[in-house]
Amino acid sequence: MDTKNQKQIEEIERKYQDPHGVSIKKLNFGLWYIEHKDLMRKAFLIFLGLVAAISWGYTIYGFGYYIAKGMQEDENINRNLIATGNVNLNYLSQTAPKNLAIGQVQVLNSGFDNKFDYIVKITNPNPKIWADFEYDFAGNGTTTETESGFILPGDSKYIMSLANDGPYPEDLRLQINNLTWHRIDAHEIGDWRTFRDNHLAGLSVANINYSSGLGSSSGTSTPGVDMNHVSFDVTNNTAYNYANLGFDILMSDGTDLVAVNKYTIDSLMSSQSQHIDVIWSGSLPSSSQISVIPEVNIMDKNVYLNF
């Protein structure tokens, strides 16, 4: 075929437009695929065979290496672990939580004959571990009702049981059950002291007042019965809304506790203030000092309210 005819054919192919959208290039590719389909299939099977051979070879090599050397290396590691067992036990004992320090249980007159309040101070010596637990007081062959408690890292606090029937208990002791330790997650709380202050330091208690006297026939007072009245203002200067907030009320004469009580409010929103009046009956000794301590487990997500 001369050059002129070849150019004419190429020009016709270039200008050719199939009405069904099949171009000359597609036809050429289809022809090439049909001619080389068996060769491509054989190449793919050879590739799969090589992959399988390499995988099986590596598996057989690893298994043989473990039989020849790995078993002996594992045995050596086990011997070393046994030989250094004391070191491991020492490490575990150093990182394990230290026991709560429990003070002397005190028995206070609740204001009525043959009714007593039990109170004891506990301390958590662990700087990065907090605990929740159940507790009761046992004495005179009886046990008080089980209550729930908690203590934050490094804290000291009072736990109490109120208005227990007499007689005056002998050999009274605190019993802590179902104690669960919780280690502070450093990824969530990098600085525990800052976290604690942000949640608790802004709970301000002010204007604490105490009065007592005989009740009247009006209101909630009982005629002829001593009524004790403690009032105070609490302000939430933190950025958190609390679903419930407890308060421990401690009345002391110098360094000695003379009366205790507990009170809980349902909620206290951020930047909110609330005036609180607490009244309880009974004849109590005079007090030179009253402390009101907020009681809230800032590690419990259930104590927070959303805006």
VEXMI-398147 format. One line per 2 residues: number of its first residue (from 1); their letters; for each residue x, y, z of C-alpha. Coordinates in steps of 0.05 Angstrom, whole numbers. Example, Ala and Ser with C-alpha at 12.3 -4.5 7.8 and 13.67 -1.06 7.14 Angstrom:
# residues 2
1 = as = 246,-90,156  273,-21,143
***
This chain:
# residues 307
1 = md = 0,0,0  29,66,-21
3 = tk = 37,125,26  -21,163,-5
5 = nq = -71,107,7  -46,97,78
7 = kq = -58,170,94  -128,167,65
9 = ie = -144,107,109  -118,142,171
11 = ei = -159,204,154  -221,161,146
13 = er = -209,127,214  -198,194,247
15 = ky = -262,223,221  -303,160,232
17 = qd = -358,167,285  -397,104,301
19 = ph = -471,120,313  -470,72,373
21 = gv = -410,105,407  -359,49,393
23 = si = -293,80,370  -236,48,332
25 = kk = -193,52,395  -244,12,435
27 = ln = -249,-40,381  -173,-46,379
29 = fg = -171,-54,456  -225,-107,454
31 = lw = -187,-145,401  -122,-140,442
33 = yi = -158,-164,505  -187,-225,470
35 = eh = -119,-243,441  -83,-238,508
37 = kd = -138,-261,557  -107,-330,569
39 = lm = -38,-300,579  -65,-250,631
41 = rk = -102,-306,668  -38,-348,672
43 = af = 2,-287,697  -50,-274,752
45 = li = -49,-347,774  27,-345,776
47 = fl = 24,-282,819  -24,-315,868
49 = gl = 21,-376,872  81,-333,889
51 = va = 42,-297,944  19,-364,973
53 = ai = 89,-393,969  120,-333,1005
55 = sw = 66,-333,1059  73,-407,1072
57 = gy = 148,-402,1072  146,-346,1124
59 = ti = 98,-385,1167  140,-448,1165
61 = yg = 202,-407,1180  169,-374,1241
63 = fg = 144,-440,1268  212,-473,1259
65 = yy = 247,-414,1292  201,-418,1352
67 = ia = 214,-493,1360  289,-483,1352
69 = kg = 299,-420,1395  234,-387,1416
71 = mq = 214,-440,1466  281,-434,1501
73 = ed = 275,-358,1502  206,-362,1534
75 = en = 232,-409,1587  289,-360,1602
77 = in = 238,-303,1609  196,-344,1657
79 = rn = 257,-359,1700  274,-284,1703
81 = li = 203,-266,1723  205,-317,1779
83 = at = 275,-293,1801  251,-220,1804
85 = gn = 184,-236,1837  202,-196,1899
87 = vn = 214,-134,1857  147,-141,1823
89 = ln = 112,-150,1890  146,-88,1917
91 = yl = 124,-48,1856  53,-72,1864
93 = sq = 53,-54,1938  80,15,1923
95 = ta = 26,30,1871  -32,-1,1908
97 = pk = -80,46,1945  -63,59,2018
99 = nl = -117,45,2069  -162,99,2095
101 = ai = -141,128,2161  -200,124,2210
103 = gq = -203,166,2273  -238,154,2339
105 = vq = -313,147,2334  -349,201,2375
107 = vl = -418,194,2406  -458,259,2412
109 = ns = -525,271,2445  -575,285,2389
111 = gf = -617,330,2436  -667,277,2459
113 = dn = -661,224,2513  -633,158,2488
115 = kf = -617,184,2418  -546,192,2395
117 = dy = -507,217,2335  -445,179,2314
119 = iv = -389,214,2277  -318,197,2256
121 = ki = -264,231,2216  -231,193,2159
123 = tn = -171,211,2115  -152,189,2046
125 = pn = -75,188,2042  -75,174,1967
127 = pk = -62,238,1926  -90,211,1860
129 = iw = -142,159,1881  -212,171,1907
131 = ad = -260,121,1936  -334,107,1945
133 = fe = -361,59,1996  -418,38,2042
135 = yd = -412,45,2117  -448,33,2183
137 = fa = -432,37,2257  -433,-26,2301
139 = gn = -438,-30,2377  -480,-59,2432
141 = gt = -494,-118,2387  -532,-75,2337
143 = tt = -514,-41,2271  -538,25,2244
145 = et = -571,32,2176  -523,26,2118
147 = es = -506,92,2084  -465,112,2023
149 = gf = -402,155,2026  -343,178,1986
151 = il = -276,212,1996  -234,251,1946
153 = pg = -158,244,1937  -118,271,1996
155 = ds = -181,294,2034  -203,289,2106
157 = ky = -277,290,2123  -329,269,2174
159 = im = -380,214,2162  -438,207,2209
161 = sl = -502,170,2228  -556,212,2262
163 = an = -610,201,2314  -594,129,2333
165 = dg = -634,97,2389  -599,84,2455
167 = py = -573,59,2502  -506,92,2499
169 = pe = -463,47,2454  -402,11,2480
171 = dl = -343,-7,2435  -373,31,2377
173 = rl = -335,22,2312  -341,43,2240
175 = qi = -350,-11,2188  -333,5,2115
177 = nn = -360,-43,2062  -358,-48,1986
179 = lt = -300,0,1983  -281,16,1910
181 = wh = -218,54,1892  -217,99,1830
183 = ri = -150,123,1802  -150,193,1772
185 = da = -141,189,1696  -84,236,1679
187 = he = -109,242,1607  -175,271,1632
189 = ig = -150,308,1694  -78,332,1686
191 = dw = -75,371,1751  -121,345,1806
193 = rt = -111,405,1853  -133,454,1799
195 = fr = -192,409,1779  -214,405,1852
197 = dn = -209,480,1864  -248,495,1800
199 = hl = -305,452,1824  -306,465,1899
201 = ag = -268,529,1918  -324,571,1887
203 = ls = -377,541,1933  -381,598,1983
205 = va = -417,593,2050  -429,658,2087
207 = ni = -474,692,2139  -478,632,2185
209 = ny = -525,644,2244  -547,600,2301
211 = ss = -604,608,2351  -642,563,2398
213 = gl = -703,568,2441  -770,536,2459
215 = gs = -817,520,2402  -885,551,2393
217 = ss = -951,525,2368  -942,558,2300
219 = gt = -903,537,2240  -861,474,2243
221 = st = -840,483,2316  -865,438,2372
223 = pg = -891,472,2436  -845,464,2496
225 = vd = -789,431,2455  -721,464,2444
227 = mn = -713,484,2371  -645,496,2340
229 = hv = -640,541,2280  -580,548,2234
231 = sf = -584,593,2173  -532,609,2120
233 = dv = -524,633,2049  -490,591,1996
235 = tn = -466,617,1929  -443,576,1870
237 = nt = -385,615,1840  -362,555,1798
239 = ay = -377,543,1725  -418,480,1742
241 = ny = -491,467,1757  -502,418,1813
243 = an = -562,372,1813  -558,363,1888
245 = lg = -513,392,1941  -504,367,2012
247 = fd = -478,404,2073  -447,378,2138
249 = il = -464,424,2197  -413,418,2253
251 = ms = -423,453,2320  -362,456,2365
253 = dg = -342,483,2433  -269,499,2423
255 = td = -237,437,2392  -293,390,2414
257 = lv = -353,374,2371  -419,382,2409
259 = av = -471,372,2354  -476,352,2281
261 = nk = -528,352,2227  -535,342,2151
263 = yt = -576,379,2100  -586,372,2024
265 = id = -614,419,1972  -640,395,1904
267 = sl = -600,440,1858  -554,500,1855
269 = ms = -539,530,1787  -476,567,1768
271 = sq = -475,640,1794  -537,625,1837
273 = sq = -544,640,1911  -592,608,1960
275 = hi = -611,623,2032  -618,560,2074
277 = dv = -653,549,2140  -641,485,2179
279 = iw = -683,470,2240  -678,409,2285
281 = sg = -706,393,2353  -673,376,2418
283 = sl = -633,407,2474  -562,420,2450
285 = ps = -503,450,2487  -481,521,2471
287 = ss = -434,527,2413  -378,576,2402
289 = qi = -367,558,2329  -409,530,2272
291 = sv = -379,503,2208  -419,488,2145
293 = ip = -381,444,2095  -407,431,2024
295 = ev = -411,357,2010  -410,339,1936
297 = ni = -375,283,1898  -346,322,1839
299 = md = -322,256,1808  -394,232,1799
301 = kn = -422,255,1732  -493,248,1760
303 = vy = -485,309,1806  -481,357,1747
305 = ln = -537,390,1709  -533,417,1638
307 = f = -550,490,1626
***
